[in-house]
Amino acid sequence: MVRLRPIEARDADRMWESLQDPESNRLTGTTAAFTRDQIDEWSATISDRDGRYDWAITAGAVRDGQLVSDEMIGEIVLNDLDEDARSANLRLALLPNYRGRGYGREAIFEVLRFAFEGATDVEGVRHEGPRLHRVSLDVLSINPRARMLYESLGFREEGRLRDVYRDGDGWADATVMSILEDEFRAGLGAS
């Protein structure tokens, strides 16, 4: 259902669009303001930066065996890569029309497979992954749907950061979650 490919300069319009969505910014705790020039530069260079993996999530429409569309519908990132601890952080954002349709679940699964098993197919090319031991993320208390998704994929709660994000006139907690390589592999056997 989804294909992952490196983020490219051509994704700047979709990246900019995603940052104009107040609900997405609220649910992910995004408070920074970006200029269009910053987004253009980010999109053109992010895939070449060390210590992270950034992918465009695409719906990957195929007709008659040919890829006909690989327009970005979201992004997924492994960042804060620590090679000694074999750990990284996961971040996901989908454009509004693509939420709740299974794209995020499939993209996360593919990234976890890359992170733990050490290889994945991106645009038909085998890429060696980092062979991590642990992938973590944080999810805001105002985003229970995302938390349910992460739990269904095997992430477990590790703790809570109280009142860590501003939410309008109030505050939101962040739940720290992670999945370990053996938990991911055990989940594969259960599927």
C-alpha positions as MATLAB code, in Angstrom:
seq = 'MVRLRPIEARDADRMWESLQDPESNRLTGTTAAFTRDQIDEWSATISDRDGRYDWAITAGAVRDGQLVSDEMIGEIVLNDLDEDARSANLRLALLPNYRGRGYGREAIFEVLRFAFEGATDVEGVRHEGPRLHRVSLDVLSINPRARMLYESLGFREEGRLRDVYRDGDGWADATVMSILEDEFRAGLGAS';
ca = [
       0.000    0.000    0.000;
       2.880    2.406    0.713;
       6.301    2.979   -0.725;
       9.127    4.777    0.994;
      11.668    6.878   -0.842;
      14.171    9.510    0.232;
      12.740   13.003    0.647;
      13.697   15.149   -2.334;
      13.497   18.802   -3.401;
      10.245   18.021   -5.270;
       8.587   17.261   -1.899;
       8.870   20.856   -0.662;
       5.274   21.731   -1.623;
       3.864   18.776    0.326;
       6.171   19.458    3.307;
       4.992   23.067    3.329;
       1.366   21.918    3.069;
       1.782   19.612    6.061;
       3.148   22.465    8.176;
       0.069   24.576    7.393;
      -2.226   22.017    9.073;
      -3.019   23.307   12.600;
      -4.381   19.947   13.772;
      -1.254   18.064   12.722;
       0.951   20.647   14.401;
      -1.154   20.371   17.560;
      -1.116   16.558   17.673;
       2.637   16.369   17.075;
       3.604   19.263   19.342;
       5.101   21.238   16.455;
       5.527   24.816   17.614;
       8.406   26.071   15.471;
       7.653   28.398   12.577;
       9.408   27.780    9.272;
       9.824   29.909    6.166;
       9.170   28.506    2.729;
      12.885   28.926    1.916;
      13.788   26.789    4.943;
      11.404   24.050    3.805;
      12.798   24.162    0.269;
      16.361   23.813    1.591;
      15.354   21.081    4.076;
      13.625   19.011    1.402;
      16.580   19.294   -0.962;
      19.239   18.296    1.591;
      17.754   16.250    4.450;
      18.316   12.843    2.866;
      22.066   13.526    2.683;
      22.508   14.315    6.377;
      24.240   11.908    8.746;
      22.658   10.442   11.862;
      19.150   10.135   10.488;
      16.961    8.539    7.837;
      14.153   10.599    6.302;
      11.622    9.102    3.895;
       8.664   10.379    1.954;
       5.683    8.096    2.388;
       3.920    7.621   -0.932;
       0.787    5.746   -1.873;
       2.843    4.141   -4.638;
       0.060    3.728   -7.197;
       0.989    1.021   -9.710;
      -0.872    0.298  -12.958;
       0.093   -2.466  -15.361;
       3.263   -3.074  -13.359;
       4.402    0.560  -13.704;
       4.647    3.117  -10.917;
       2.311    5.962  -11.895;
       2.431    8.096   -8.766;
       4.855    8.533   -5.941;
       3.554   11.823   -4.593;
       4.407   12.365   -0.946;
       1.503   11.775    1.455;
       3.571   12.032    4.626;
       7.011   11.628    6.103;
       8.605    9.147    8.438;
      11.931    9.654   10.142;
      14.449    7.745   12.213;
      16.515   10.423   13.940;
      18.678   10.866   17.032;
      20.568    7.797   15.841;
      23.017    6.509   18.485;
      25.232    3.843   16.946;
      26.824    2.857   20.279;
      23.480    2.326   22.032;
      21.953    1.045   18.764;
      18.920    3.255   19.265;
      16.958    5.917   17.410;
      13.782    7.974   17.639;
      10.829    7.536   15.268;
       8.656   10.367   13.998;
       5.673   10.192   11.625;
       3.447   12.827   10.027;
       0.748   12.254    7.419;
      -1.165   14.813    5.396;
      -4.778   15.173    6.620;
      -6.488   13.214    3.814;
      -4.303   10.157    4.479;
      -4.728    9.718    8.233;
      -6.673    6.762    9.581;
      -6.352    4.745    6.369;
      -3.506    2.374    7.243;
      -0.670    4.257    5.547;
       1.020    5.158    8.836;
       0.842    1.591   10.150;
       2.454    0.169    7.038;
       5.137    2.882    6.907;
       6.065    2.334   10.569;
       6.272   -1.421   10.033;
       8.610   -0.968    7.044;
      10.837    1.446    8.975;
      11.001   -0.915   11.965;
      11.933   -3.749    9.630;
      14.706   -1.558    8.229;
      15.837   -0.495   11.712;
      15.928   -3.967   13.275;
      16.522   -6.398   10.429;
      19.032   -4.184    8.717;
      17.665   -4.058    5.197;
      14.718   -2.864    3.203;
      13.659   -2.157   -0.344;
      13.375    1.542   -1.154;
      12.425    2.227   -4.765;
      13.379   -1.353   -5.652;
      16.903   -1.027   -4.248;
      18.081   -2.951   -1.196;
      19.387   -0.608    1.522;
      21.372   -1.700    4.548;
      19.879   -0.487    7.792;
      21.452    0.302   11.143;
      20.489   -2.945   12.963;
      19.159   -1.129   16.008;
      18.270   -2.593   19.389;
      15.674    0.027   20.380;
      13.372    2.513   18.642;
      11.547    5.082   20.735;
       9.012    7.836   20.226;
       6.837   10.134   22.234;
       3.126   10.619   21.743;
       1.043   13.433   23.188;
      -1.804   12.694   25.584;
      -4.113   14.637   23.235;
      -3.456   12.050   20.492;
      -4.965    8.759   21.737;
      -5.443    7.436   18.204;
      -1.695    7.577   17.559;
      -0.990    5.903   20.887;
      -3.341    3.024   20.001;
      -1.546    2.626   16.664;
       1.883    2.467   18.326;
       0.654   -0.027   20.937;
      -0.844   -2.226   18.207;
       2.586   -2.338   16.545;
       4.293   -3.471   19.753;
       5.477   -0.212   21.320;
       5.348   -0.185   25.116;
       5.003    2.727   27.483;
       8.207    3.635   29.335;
       7.113    6.761   31.126;
       5.366   10.083   31.004;
       6.676   13.612   30.668;
       4.115   15.723   32.493;
       2.870   18.998   30.977;
       5.707   19.010   28.460;
       3.791   20.475   25.477;
       1.654   23.576   25.346;
      -1.880   22.926   24.077;
      -3.702   26.225   23.659;
      -4.268   27.568   27.155;
      -3.444   24.198   28.716;
      -0.762   21.563   28.727;
      -0.339   18.040   27.363;
       1.731   15.159   28.659;
       3.976   13.106   26.398;
       4.112    9.355   26.788;
       7.519    7.898   25.989;
       7.213    4.565   24.205;
       9.665    2.121   22.677;
       9.991   -1.212   20.957;
      13.022   -3.500   21.186;
      14.378   -5.694   18.423;
      13.294   -8.959   20.094;
       9.766   -7.570   20.667;
       9.540   -6.659   16.985;
      10.684  -10.122   15.916;
       8.255  -11.775   18.340;
       5.445   -9.691   16.829;
       6.396  -10.935   13.357;
       5.916  -14.515   14.516;
       2.478  -13.692   15.907;
       1.252  -12.184   12.611;
];
